[in-house]
Amino acid sequence: MGYNTYVLQGNLLSGIYSTNFADKDLGWEKTGQVNLGLDASFFNNRINLTFDYYHSKTKDLLLNVPIPAITGFTSTLTNIGELENKGLELQVSTRNLTGEFKWNSDFNISGNRNKVLELGNNNAPIIMSNNSCNIRIEVGQPLGNYYGYVYDGVIMSEAELTQYPVFKGSEAGDPKIADVNKDGKVDADDRTTIGNYQPDFTWGFTNTFMYKGFDLNVMLTGSHGGEIMNQQARFTLIGRANRGVYQRASNFWKSEADPGDGWHCKPRGEQNTMQNQCSSYWVEDGSFVRIKNIRLGYTLPNHLTQKAGLSSVKIYLNVENVHVFLDYTNYDPEASSFQTGVFAGFDYAAYPNPRVWTMGLNFNF
């Protein structure tokens, strides 16, 4: 319920109203899962391996489904559909050196595949929008498919405007869009799947080195195959009004005599053609390798700490998010404007993960 005020006979009164369209049959999601695992050790526990395969199905998924606006609402939370997830996880831990100088490693890698199995009675696709960008949920496809136009470069000349279908109102220098359904025109029916945020696989690799009282821990993480919907691109990949552009977009089409790189379209004061429509032009590779954490510590010798009545004292320096190696244009491929849900791959200039330096002392009594 929500609260609001209204006027009755010249008096300002408070009232209560319903903020959502309630589904009286709303219930819990239900998941059934099968796991097969293997644990193995080799060479007197110098190498330890864990392998896991899982296959799950979730029914009665919770989803905000569009409803007719005549109800007074635009969506309602209901149980709809069925989703399948299956994947592999592998972890390997090794003790590489065990003498005075010790070196331990931990490596893990995993990959998940999901697929929509059902979407209600008629299995009609569901399209969800955010800031000109769409997600299409349909049976037989994974969650999070980006849905839009296929960008095919730039209309290089006035002559090209008549050589193939173009979006209504297009000029030389505007985006060239693929006629996906081959019907001789470019319109909303040419939208198709143009990417997905889910990676093919993710991994982590941690190494720990110890020598006398010193210890050094270095963690790397990576993600490969996922794609990002860069919503900021509609401002900074395409020249718009008084905004600047990414450096790579500065070589845009200026004229037939100066066509730029043939990929980046001309700026427009008012984006009234395909420039403000979601397309593969905004989709970027979200793969990365990140130096996630570096921690250096020193444990004082026992003869010093025991004199102070302490069992141990450790001094440490820790750095998080040291550096990320990527091809993505914006700052951070893990910085989503939506941390959960089907819009998790959307980045509308989200604030990047900060680099954090920490120094500290650990006292054990």
Salt bridges, closest charged atoms under 4 A:
ASP60 OD2 - LYS30 NZ 2.79
GLU84 OE2 - HIS55 NE2 2.87
GLU138 OE2 - ARG136 NE 3.14
GLU160 OE1 - LYS176 NZ 3.86
GLU171 OE1 - LYS266 NZ 2.81
GLU171 OE1 - ARG268 NH2 3.43
ASP174 OD2 - ARG268 NH2 2.75
ASP187 OD2 - LYS185 NZ 3.77
ASP215 OD2 - LYS314 NZ 3.21
ASP261 OD2 - HIS264 ND1 2.69
GLU284 OE2 - ARG248 NH2 3.19
ASP332 OD1 - ARG290 NH2 2.56
GLU334 OE1 - ARG290 NE 2.84
